[in-house]
């Protein structure tokens, strides 16, 4: 499913983000940038040792990545220009500014991609795995944040395709319903 927002295509894909075709993918990382489970582990396994080595350099230089922030590495053996690692919030019932932190994950990732001249980027379902962010609330935050970023960036923004790549069918359906509105 695709829709256009100010000359940017937003699409929902059900599948494995490591098999998507485009410039950059976003990794739902932990603050230490250690390959964990879920999408983070899948990206580290598919990309190989080089990603872990670059993440170690980032930890050495700046320490852990704070929730809402992002860091860039190459894609290792994956066919992307790079990987943007962002750290989502751990869901604590909604009382710990989780929605604002998740929104920041999208804006910092998009900003980093634009700084690299990216024409396309794919996001996983940030925060909905072991961080337990409710799927509907996470999708609403993702879609709202991305559309807001597009509108604020204007026509000079290099991104022309933003994909939400959902590993699970229920997440994909949520995104499709939101984008149809």
C-alpha positions in Angstrom: 0.0 0.0 0.0 1.3 3.5 -0.9 0.1 7.0 -0.4 1.7 10.4 -1.4 2.3 13.2 1.0 3.8 16.3 -0.6 5.7 14.3 -3.3 6.9 11.7 -0.8 5.6 8.2 -1.1 4.8 6.5 2.2 4.4 2.7 1.9 3.6 -0.2 4.2 5.3 -3.5 3.5 5.0 -6.8 5.4 8.3 -8.6 5.5 11.9 -8.6 6.6 13.5 -5.1 6.7 16.9 -6.6 5.8 15.4 -7.6 2.4 13.9 -4.2 1.6 15.5 -2.3 -1.3 16.5 1.3 -0.7 19.1 3.6 0.7 18.9 3.3 4.5 17.1 1.2 7.0 16.5 2.1 10.6 17.4 -0.3 13.4 15.3 -0.4 16.6 18.4 -0.6 18.7 19.2 -0.8 22.4 21.2 2.0 24.0 24.5 0.1 23.9 24.0 -0.7 20.2 24.6 -4.3 21.0 22.8 -6.6 18.5 19.9 -7.9 20.6 16.7 -9.7 19.6 14.0 -8.9 17.2 14.8 -6.6 14.3 18.1 -5.5 16.0 19.4 -9.0 16.1 18.2 -9.7 12.5 20.0 -6.6 11.2 23.2 -7.5 13.0 23.2 -11.1 11.9 22.4 -10.2 8.2 24.9 -7.3 8.1 27.8 -9.2 9.7 30.6 -8.4 12.1 31.4 -4.9 10.6 28.2 -3.4 12.1 29.0 -4.6 15.6 32.5 -3.2 15.2 31.2 0.2 14.1 28.7 0.2 17.0 31.6 -0.5 19.4 33.5 2.5 18.0 30.4 4.7 18.6 30.2 3.4 22.2 33.9 4.2 22.7 33.5 7.8 21.3 30.2 8.9 22.8 29.0 6.2 25.2 25.5 4.8 25.0 22.8 6.3 22.6 20.0 7.9 24.6 16.4 7.0 23.8 15.1 9.1 21.0 18.6 9.7 19.5 20.2 7.9 16.6 23.6 6.9 15.3 24.8 5.9 11.8 26.9 3.0 10.7 27.6 1.4 7.3 25.4 -1.5 6.4 28.1 -4.2 6.7 27.3 -6.8 4.1 23.7 -5.6 3.6 23.0 -3.8 0.3 22.2 -0.4 1.9 24.1 2.9 2.1 23.9 2.7 5.8 21.9 1.8 8.9 20.5 4.3 11.3 20.3 2.9 14.8 17.7 4.6 17.0 16.8 3.8 20.6 13.1 3.6 21.4 11.6 4.2 24.8 10.7 1.4 27.2 6.9 1.5 27.7 6.1 2.4 31.3 2.4 2.9 30.9 2.6 6.2 29.1 3.6 8.3 32.1 7.3 8.6 31.3 7.2 10.8 28.1 7.3 7.6 25.9 5.3 9.0 23.0 7.5 12.1 22.7 10.7 10.0 22.9 9.3 7.7 20.2 8.4 10.7 18.0 12.0 11.9 18.4 13.3 8.5 17.2 11.6 9.2 13.8 12.6 12.8 13.5 16.3 12.2 14.5 16.4 9.2 12.1 14.9 11.2 9.2 17.2 14.2 9.9 20.2 11.9 9.8 19.0 10.3 6.6 18.5 13.7 5.0 22.0 14.8 6.1 23.3 11.8 4.1 21.3 12.7 1.0 19.0 9.7 1.3 16.3 9.3 -1.2 14.6 6.3 0.6 14.4 5.0 4.1 12.6 2.1 5.9 11.5 2.0 9.5 10.6 -1.1 11.5 8.0 -1.0 14.3 10.2 0.8 16.8 9.5 0.0 20.5 6.8 -2.6 19.9 9.0 -5.6 20.7 10.7 -6.2 24.0 10.2 -2.4 24.9 6.4 -3.2 24.9 5.1 0.1 23.3 1.5 -0.6 22.4 1.3 -1.4 18.6 -1.5 1.1 17.8 0.0 3.9 19.8 3.4 3.3 18.3 2.0 3.3 14.7 0.1 6.4 15.3 3.2 8.1 16.6 5.3 6.9 13.7 2.8 8.0 11.0 2.2 11.4 12.7 5.9 12.1 13.2 6.8 11.1 9.6 4.1 13.3 8.1 5.0 16.2 10.3 8.6 15.9 9.3 7.7 15.8 5.6 5.5 18.9 5.9 8.1 20.8 7.9 10.9 19.9 5.6 9.3 21.1 2.4 10.2 20.3 -1.2 13.9 20.5 -0.8 14.0 17.3 1.3 15.9 14.6 -0.5 13.7 11.7 0.7 11.1 10.5 -1.8 10.2 7.2 -0.3 9.6 6.3 3.4 8.6 2.7 4.1 7.1 1.2 7.2 8.4 -2.4 7.0 6.3 -4.6 9.4 7.5 -8.1 10.2 4.1 -9.0 11.6 0.8 -8.9 9.7 -1.1 -7.2 12.6 1.4 -4.3 12.6 1.1 -4.0 8.8 -2.7 -3.8 9.0 -2.5 -1.1 11.7 -0.2 1.0 9.4 -2.4 0.4 6.4 -5.5 1.6 8.3 -3.8 4.7 9.6 -2.5 5.7 6.2 -5.9 5.2 4.5 -7.3 7.8 6.8 
